């Protein structure tokens, strides 16, 4: 008989997940870090489960190098898959990042790929043998897409999402699905079904981000080279920031989005803020591998929402030097000192490399936050509450005071929201020219007004949701870790808003110990015009090269 209450469903689901990890992949008691151990990024290489060769496979090679090595028979697809499945299993034990370990099917798939290469002499496709993880929302045939909701558990999907079919046809191995927040409307990846995903830089104190938090953590733990998340308010870029990896949110219509579970009625997301899918990766080269494979698959032939033609828009113009903008603040929440400091450091590094940087003005930036928030609530959230009430499942504590049933907006209310959005979009087109009429290729700005915050204390989405509202492609680049020297500067100036007041509490020595931020990643956001993914990618390359450039050595 089917269990009808959420605690029983939770227990069955978690037992199913535990049973999918082979006993020989469990970390021994003597190697398991103590509960108070904060940073666990090195545990996979020291716990004794991975061989030296498996450590090399999972740590030293990017996506293109792995595919090339498999094609040249330096590694078999099975060998690579075993290595990443082991590492994902280790990551799960340390951070609770997985929802669906798919190790058995992944290994069966790897055997098929090895047989194909052996008998034909050719790889199946451009991702042959590459292990890729997926956010739990994506449908995989015969696998749950429960998104952490008890009433959706043990109801496996009947067919693959179009993106899943594309990845498989390209030769990928899908070895797991990853954790999300309850309702997908929180910035910490915690739900009643699977529990909380922990940040591997500091498991006790700071958030792993959301809603693609499991993806961000797994990539940081090197349980895969790349994974796929979704973003409707920052859900690719925020976990990438929290876990020190690269996130890439394209414009809508670039990556197939159909075939997902979102806890909404079919097509409900089309009338409000429209989410998109994109990669979370270790490095920029992996982003390019993902989009090259996607472009070769002509995804517009399997998902009607995908824009026909190449995935990449126009490049940074080759006939002139690049021009990068900097947008320091949104006018709603003033960034805390470490956020401003790392942005200033990147500007200086670009100038040292000879890249011209101009300060930008976007006076209507502050209007985006409230409009984006209005779009988030158009459906009223009623279907999600219906799903929760089927098993008596409560909201997680963070959502209890933030989410409730609402009356869906009327057609005329929606019309007014879209009219405001079009007006903003039109005015924002002017920001892409500097005072001399030159085209700004891309700009840098904060991802958040604070560093990686304590658990359940993320404050505001204005720096990320604005670019979903405007449909601008945007990416996350890690810069460095936060150091003791970053803790000394105090906030100045007047409080801008209620959001700003809360943000200042995240830096006020009377309300927080600043040391909580130590050794967490500091990242920046890069933004390009609508549907200009190649322009964004090339700008990210230019900026990444400047960040990691070695200082010139003085010569006598």
SEVEX-788749 format. One line per 8 residues: number of its first residue (from 1); their letters; for each residue x, y, z of C-alpha. Coordinates in pm, 1 decimal, m for minus. Each point is the difference from the previous one (the first is absolute). Example, Ala and Ser with C-alpha at 12.3 -4.5 7.8 and 13.67 -1.06 7.14 Angstrom:
1> AS> 1230.0,m450.0,780.0  137.0,344.0,m66.0
//
This chain:
1> XXXXXXXX> 0.0,0.0,0.0  131.3,345.7,m91.1  119.8,204.5,297.9  m221.8,307.9,38.8  188.4,214.5,250.6  319.8,187.3,m74.2  220.8,m142.1,281.6  m52.4,m354.4,m123.7
9> XXXXXXXX> 69.1,99.9,m359.9  312.4,187.1,112.8  132.2,m307.0,183.6  m58.9,m229.3,m298.9  156.2,247.3,m242.5  310.0,54.1,209.4  44.1,m374.8,47.9  m25.9,m46.4,m377.6
17> XXXXXXXX> 271.0,262.6,m47.1  228.8,m160.7,259.9  m41.2,m341.6,m160.3  122.6,130.8,m335.9  347.8,72.7,136.3  214.4,m317.1,m1.4  137.0,m95.5,342.1  356.8,12.5,m129.0
25> XXXXXXXX> m51.9,367.3,m85.7  m98.1,94.4,355.5  255.5,207.4,189.6  147.6,m197.3,289.3  m62.9,123.3,351.5  368.5,76.7,48.1  5.0,215.8,m315.7  m334.1,171.6,49.1
33> XXXXXXXX> 51.2,362.3,108.9  m144.1,109.6,331.1  m331.5,183.6,m8.3  178.5,322.4,91.4  239.7,m30.2,m296.7  m79.3,296.3,m223.8  185.4,m35.2,m332.2  m30.4,m346.7,m158.4
41> XXXXXXXX> 128.7,73.1,m350.7  312.1,m214.6,50.3  m175.4,m301.3,154.4  m67.6,m177.2,m333.7  371.8,m25.8,m73.6  93.8,m108.3,353.4  m281.3,m235.2,105.5  150.8,m303.2,m176.9
49> XXXXXXXX> m294.4,m76.8,m229.5  149.2,146.8,m318.1  313.2,m145.3,m157.5  276.9,236.7,m105.3  m113.4,m43.4,m360.6  m359.0,84.3,95.9  117.5,310.7,183.2  182.2,102.8,m317.6
57> XXXXXXXX> m308.8,m63.2,m215.3  m231.2,199.2,225.8  234.2,287.5,90.2  245.2,71.0,m279.9  m197.6,m15.8,m324.1  m263.4,231.6,m142.2  m288.8,m112.5,m219.4  179.5,16.5,m335.2
65> XXXXXXXX> 308.4,m175.4,141.1  m210.9,m282.2,142.6  m190.5,m54.6,m323.9  325.8,3.8,m196.6  162.0,m247.3,239.1  m292.7,m240.7,m31.7  0.0,35.2,m378.6  372.4,m85.0,m6.9
73> XXXXXXXX> m59.2,m295.1,235.9  218.1,142.7,276.0  m300.8,m56.5,222.8  m312.2,m205.0,m56.0  m342.0,153.9,52.3  m54.9,m256.8,276.0  318.0,105.1,179.2  m96.6,367.8,m14.3
81> XXXXXXXX> m357.5,m71.7,106.0  109.3,m208.8,298.6  230.7,282.3,109.0  m270.5,267.5,m14.5  m267.0,m224.3,153.5  234.4,m71.2,290.1  73.8,367.9,42.5  m369.1,91.5,m15.2
89> XXXXXXXX> m68.7,m263.4,266.0  268.9,153.3,220.9  m141.9,347.3,m58.4  m344.4,m124.7,100.1  128.5,m137.9,329.1  172.8,327.8,83.9  m249.0,259.5,m128.4  m335.5,m168.3,m74.8
97> XXXXXXXX> m0.7,133.9,m355.9  m170.4,m286.9,m188.0  m365.5,m94.7,m35.6  29.2,m287.0,m247.5  328.7,m194.5,m24.1  m17.9,m170.2,m339.6  323.9,m193.3,19.9  m126.6,m336.2,m129.1
105> XXXXXXXX> m157.7,145.7,m312.2  303.8,225.1,m51.9  235.3,m298.6,1.3  m225.4,m192.3,m238.9  3.3,301.3,m228.5  380.6,23.5,19.4  34.2,m364.1,m104.4  m220.1,73.0,m303.1
113> XXXXXXXX> 218.2,298.1,m92.5  319.4,m204.8,25.7  m154.6,m268.8,m220.0  m101.6,262.0,m255.7  351.6,148.7,m14.3  160.0,m342.3,m17.6  m219.8,m125.3,m284.5  m33.0,316.3,m210.3
121> XXXXXXXX> 324.7,178.2,76.0  m194.1,323.1,52.7  m143.2,170.4,307.8  m378.1,18.9,23.5  11.7,378.5,13.6  187.3,304.6,130.5  m69.8,m87.7,366.1  94.7,m368.0,m30.7
129> XXXXXXXX> 56.9,m138.6,351.8  m37.9,330.9,182.8  m186.0,m23.0,331.9  m258.9,275.9,36.5  m231.6,61.9,295.2  m345.3,156.2,m17.3  m206.9,209.7,234.4  m281.2,m211.0,143.0
137> XXXXXXXX> m259.6,187.0,m207.8  98.3,m170.6,m327.5  m201.1,m306.3,m98.3  193.9,m321.0,m61.9  m203.5,m301.0,m101.5  m67.6,m238.0,291.7  150.9,246.1,251.3  m182.9,224.5,245.6
145> XXXXXXXX> m10.0,377.1,m40.8  m129.5,59.9,350.6  169.3,341.9,48.1  3.3,m79.4,371.7  m382.2,m18.7,25.2  m133.1,m316.0,164.0  m313.1,m28.6,m215.7  215.7,m8.7,m315.7
153> XXXXXXXX> 225.6,m281.6,125.4  m23.3,m351.7,m144.5  m162.8,129.7,m317.9  273.5,m54.7,m259.5  m7.5,195.9,m322.7  m133.7,m175.4,m308.0  233.1,171.9,m245.0  320.9,197.7,m12.2
161> XXXXXXXX> 15.2,377.5,m13.6  115.3,113.4,m347.5  332.4,118.7,144.8  59.2,m344.0,150.2  m50.2,m162.9,m340.1  238.6,251.9,m157.3  270.4,m67.5,259.2  m36.9,m375.2,m35.7
169> XXXXXXXX> 10.7,19.1,m379.7  323.0,199.4,34.0  151.7,m283.7,203.3  m39.3,132.8,352.7  m39.6,m217.1,308.5  m257.2,131.8,248.8  110.4,m132.0,337.3  m216.1,188.2,251.7
177> XXXXXXXX> m258.9,268.0,73.9  55.7,268.0,260.0  m178.0,170.4,286.4  m221.9,309.0,m2.9  m194.8,209.2,253.6  m360.4,m76.1,81.3  m228.1,176.0,m253.6  313.9,111.3,m194.1
185> XXXXXXXX> m61.7,342.0,158.5  279.1,18.6,255.6  370.1,81.2,m14.6  108.0,m288.5,224.9  m41.0,m347.4,m146.1  m200.3,m166.6,276.3  m323.2,m197.8,m8.4  m187.0,m247.4,217.0
193> XXXXXXXX> 61.8,m297.5,m228.7  378.6,7.0,m34.6  116.8,251.3,260.5  250.3,283.6,m32.0  291.5,16.2,m243.3  316.7,130.5,167.9  266.8,233.5,m135.0  330.4,m191.1,m25.6
201> XXXXXXXX> 199.8,315.2,86.2  m177.6,26.5,335.6  m261.1,m264.4,74.0  m106.4,146.6,331.0  m47.6,367.9,m66.4  m62.9,114.1,m358.3  m253.0,m78.2,m270.4  54.8,m221.5,m302.8
209> XXXXXXXX> m243.2,220.8,m191.2  m302.7,m88.8,m204.5  m196.9,m98.1,m172.9  265.3,m198.7,m192.5  194.3,m42.7,324.3  70.2,m369.7,m40.5  150.9,67.9,m342.6  229.4,272.5,131.7
217> XXXXXXXX> 122.4,m223.1,282.3  55.2,m308.6,m216.7  205.9,196.5,m254.0  206.1,154.7,282.2  59.1,m346.5,146.6  110.0,m116.7,m345.8  m273.8,m260.5,m17.0  m45.1,108.2,m361.5
225> XXXXXXXX> 163.6,239.7,m243.6  m327.9,165.2,m87.5  m361.9,m10.1,102.8  m319.2,165.2,m117.4  m205.8,231.9,218.4  m284.1,242.5,m54.8  m30.4,370.3,79.7  m309.5,213.5,56.6
233> XXXXXXXX> 140.5,241.5,255.9  366.0,m94.0,26.9  m15.5,m376.0,49.6  301.9,m78.3,m220.1  211.1,301.3,90.8  m61.3,m4.0,375.3  106.7,m363.5,64.4  299.6,58.7,m228.4
241> XXXXXXXX> 97.8,298.5,216.7  m53.1,m188.9,326.4  213.2,m293.8,m111.8  272.3,177.8,m196.1  m78.9,m135.6,m346.8  m112.8,138.7,m336.6  m367.9,52.6,m74.7  m145.7,101.6,m336.2
249> XXXXXXXX> m360.7,116.9,m38.5  m89.7,48.2,m366.3  m297.5,192.6,m130.3  m326.4,m189.5,m32.0  m33.2,m216.9,m306.1  361.6,m113.2,m14.1  m10.3,m321.6,206.1  m300.1,m237.2,m15.7
257> XXXXXXXX> m205.0,51.6,314.1  m296.7,m230.7,m61.7  m50.0,m322.4,191.4  52.8,124.5,353.4  m188.9,m16.3,327.1  m46.8,343.6,154.6  m286.9,m55.4,239.8  m227.6,207.0,m223.9
265> XXXXXXXX> m282.7,m71.0,m239.0  117.1,m55.9,m359.7  127.3,322.6,m162.2  m70.2,207.6,313.2  358.3,123.2,m12.2  m55.3,151.5,m343.0  m211.0,287.5,132.3  234.6,117.2,274.9
273> XXXXXXXX> 378.5,2.7,35.9  119.4,m254.3,m254.6  280.3,m226.4,111.3  280.6,m127.1,m221.2  247.9,m285.1,21.8  377.2,23.1,m15.0  325.6,m160.7,108.6  186.7,14.5,329.2
281> XXXXXXXX> 362.1,m94.9,m65.2  348.4,m3.8,145.1  136.7,225.6,m271.3  m91.3,210.0,m301.7  128.2,m255.0,m250.8  m263.1,m243.2,130.4  m272.6,257.4,m72.0  111.9,9.6,m361.9
289> XXXXXXXX> m3.7,m379.9,m24.1  m361.0,m1.5,122.0  m121.3,260.6,m247.5  193.6,m144.1,m293.7  m165.2,m338.0,58.1  m339.4,164.2,39.6  35.7,202.2,m319.6  98.8,m310.1,m197.4
297> XXXXXXXX> m322.1,m169.8,115.2  m235.0,261.4,m157.3  m209.9,19.2,319.9  m268.3,212.2,m166.5  m109.9,m317.9,m173.6  m101.5,m163.3,331.2  m116.8,295.3,212.2  m222.8,263.7,m164.5
305> XXXXXXXX> 110.5,262.3,255.3  362.7,m11.6,m121.0  106.1,277.3,m237.0  99.3,m148.9,m338.5  357.7,58.5,m107.0  333.9,1.7,172.5  9.5,1.3,378.6  258.7,275.9,m8.1
313> XXXXXXXX> m89.6,358.2,m89.5  240.7,259.9,m131.5  355.4,1.8,129.1  188.1,290.1,154.7  93.6,203.7,m304.0  341.0,m104.4,m123.8  83.1,326.4,m175.9  36.9,191.9,326.2
321> XXXXXXXX> 117.4,m46.6,355.9  m258.6,m128.6,248.8  m184.3,247.6,219.5  m119.2,m130.8,336.6  m240.3,186.8,225.6  m27.3,m9.5,377.0  m327.7,47.0,185.5  82.4,44.3,366.6
329> XXXXXXXX> m345.7,m8.2,159.3  m370.3,m38.8,m72.9  m129.2,286.7,213.3  m201.1,m234.9,222.5  264.5,m184.8,203.2  350.5,142.0,46.6  263.0,m274.4,m37.3  197.6,m87.6,312.9
337> XXXXXXXX> 373.5,91.5,3.3  142.7,m337.5,m116.9  m235.0,0.8,m298.9  104.9,351.2,m103.3  364.1,m82.1,64.7  12.6,m304.9,m224.8  m182.9,190.2,m275.1  259.7,278.9,26.6
345> XXXXXXXX> 279.5,m258.6,m15.5  m138.4,m144.5,m322.3  m29.7,347.3,m153.5  365.4,67.5,83.8  111.4,m335.7,m139.1  m181.7,72.5,m325.7  169.8,338.0,m27.4  340.3,m158.7,61.9
353> XXXXXXXX> m72.2,m233.3,m292.6  m80.1,301.4,m217.5  m376.6,m52.2,m5.0  m198.9,321.6,13.1  m264.0,11.3,275.1  m272.2,264.8,17.7  m236.7,77.0,284.9  m363.0,m51.1,m96.6
361> XXXXXXXX> m316.7,171.4,112.6  m328.6,m190.1,13.1  m237.5,227.8,192.9  m293.5,m237.5,m42.7  190.7,m303.4,130.4  m169.3,54.1,337.5  m343.4,m54.4,m159.1  80.7,m352.9,m115.6
369> XXXXXXXX> m13.6,m158.9,344.5  m360.1,88.3,83.7  m124.1,m85.9,m349.0  177.0,m337.0,3.1  m155.1,m75.5,339.3  m345.6,85.0,m139.0  51.5,m248.9,m284.4  102.0,m275.7,243.0
377> XXXXXXXX> m346.9,m3.0,154.4  m228.0,3.5,m303.8  m118.9,m360.9,33.3  m60.4,33.3,374.4  194.4,m314.8,91.8  m324.2,m192.2,43.9  96.9,m317.2,m186.3  311.6,m35.0,217.3
385> XXXXXXXX> m214.3,27.2,311.9  m231.2,m266.5,m144.4  299.8,m231.6,m36.3  115.9,63.6,356.2  m344.6,m50.3,148.8  m38.8,m342.1,m164.9  235.7,m146.3,262.2  m33.1,259.7,276.2
393> XXXXXXXX> 349.7,126.7,m75.7  86.0,331.0,170.4  199.9,283.9,m149.1  363.4,12.6,101.7  60.2,260.4,275.4  152.0,261.1,m234.5  m312.1,m3.5,m218.6  m259.5,m4.7,277.5
401> XXXXXXXX> m24.9,378.3,21.6  78.8,65.0,m366.7  m233.3,m222.9,m200.0  m376.4,m34.7,9.5  m287.5,m59.4,m235.3  m93.0,302.2,m208.0  m258.4,87.5,m257.3  148.8,m31.5,m350.6
409> XXXXXXXX> 43.1,329.8,m178.6  m262.9,96.5,m252.4  67.4,40.2,m370.2  m6.6,378.7,37.9  242.3,m12.8,293.8  233.8,m212.1,m212.7  m34.2,241.6,m289.3  106.7,288.1,224.5
417> XXXXXXXX> 303.1,m194.7,124.7  107.4,m81.2,m354.9  m46.2,363.7,m102.5  233.0,106.8,282.6  247.4,m269.3,m102.6  3.4,114.3,m363.7  56.3,357.8,110.9  299.4,m106.9,212.1
425> XXXXXXXX> 141.2,m219.1,m277.1  m20.1,290.3,m243.6  176.3,245.0,232.4  269.2,m255.6,87.7  106.3,m21.4,m363.7  167.1,337.9,51.2  246.7,m130.4,259.5  196.1,m187.5,m268.0
433> XXXXXXXX> 152.2,325.0,m133.2  253.9,203.4,195.5  5.7,380.6,14.4  192.2,6.7,m329.8  m248.7,m225.0,m181.0  227.0,m305.1,6.1  m147.3,m349.2,43.0  57.7,m159.3,340.1
441> XXXXXXXX> 60.4,m368.4,m58.1  m94.1,m122.4,347.1  3.9,128.3,354.7  99.8,m129.7,340.2  m201.4,43.4,318.6  m64.6,m182.5,328.2  m189.6,m329.1,6.1  m125.3,85.5,346.7
449> XXXXXXXX> 38.8,297.2,233.7  179.3,m221.3,253.7  259.5,m280.0,4.4  m117.6,m360.5,33.4  m240.6,49.6,292.5  m89.3,m211.1,301.8  m258.1,m274.2,m49.7  m350.0,136.5,m67.3
457> XXXXXXXX> 120.0,361.9,m9.9  27.0,75.9,m371.3  m123.4,357.3,m42.3  m166.5,107.8,m320.9  10.7,m114.0,m361.4  22.9,337.9,m167.0  348.0,m54.6,m143.5  m104.3,m325.3,m169.6
465> XXXXXXXX> m377.3,7.9,m58.5  33.1,329.1,m188.8  181.3,m175.5,m282.4  m264.0,m272.8,m20.7  m260.0,275.5,m25.9  201.3,166.4,m279.6  96.7,m337.7,m151.9  369.9,87.2,m6.5
473> XXXXXXXX> 248.3,m289.1,0.4  212.4,14.9,314.0  276.9,m204.3,154.6  186.5,m55.7,325.4  379.2,4.6,21.8  182.6,m87.7,323.2  281.7,243.3,85.9  156.3,m103.4,331.1
481> XXXXXXXX> m77.7,m99.4,357.7  m92.8,252.8,266.3  294.8,79.1,229.7  48.3,155.6,344.4  102.2,329.6,m157.7  m343.9,21.8,m163.0  m172.5,16.5,339.0  129.8,337.8,113.3
489> XXXXXXXX> m202.3,254.1,m200.8  m328.8,128.2,143.9  m312.0,108.1,m186.9  m63.9,370.6,m54.9  m277.6,208.0,m152.0  m374.2,10.3,54.3  m223.4,m305.6,m2.8  m172.0,m23.7,m339.1
497> XXXXXXXX> m293.7,m229.9,73.0  m133.4,m269.3,230.9  200.9,m249.1,m207.4  309.9,211.7,59.4  m62.3,10.4,373.9  m10.0,m379.8,16.5  310.3,m17.6,m216.9  195.3,226.2,235.5
505> XXXXXXXX> m87.3,m237.9,284.2  207.0,m260.1,m185.9  306.5,220.5,63.2  m84.3,167.4,332.0  231.2,m136.9,270.4  m288.0,20.8,244.8  m217.3,m234.7,m205.9  253.0,m236.5,m160.6
513> XXXXXXXX> 352.4,m132.9,41.7  170.6,98.9,m323.2  237.5,m295.5,28.8  m283.0,m220.2,m129.7  91.9,121.5,m349.9  366.8,m102.2,19.5  123.2,m231.5,m276.9  m328.0,11.3,m191.6
521> XXXXXXXX> 4.5,84.3,m372.7  m22.5,356.4,m130.0  m140.0,19.6,m352.6  m123.1,255.5,m251.6  m281.2,5.0,m253.5  45.6,74.5,m369.1  m298.8,110.2,m210.4  m49.7,38.5,m378.1
529> XXXXXXXX> m292.7,113.7,m219.9  m293.5,m226.4,m72.2  77.4,m314.0,m202.0  370.7,89.4,m21.8  141.2,m311.0,166.9  322.2,m3.7,m199.3  57.0,363.7,91.6  m45.9,m93.2,365.7
537> XXXXXXXX> 228.1,m300.9,m28.9  280.8,196.2,m162.9  m31.8,278.3,256.9  23.1,m261.7,275.2  315.1,m135.5,m164.0  157.8,345.6,m11.9  m89.6,66.0,363.3  105.8,m345.5,117.9
545> XXXXXXXX> 337.8,38.1,m171.6  48.5,333.2,177.9  m97.5,m146.3,337.7  249.7,m282.0,m29.0  280.5,184.8,m179.9  335.8,m40.0,166.4  159.6,328.6,104.6  283.3,117.9,m219.2
553> XXXX> 344.4,m80.2,133.6  229.8,301.9,29.7  322.8,m38.1,m193.2  327.5,180.2,55.5
//
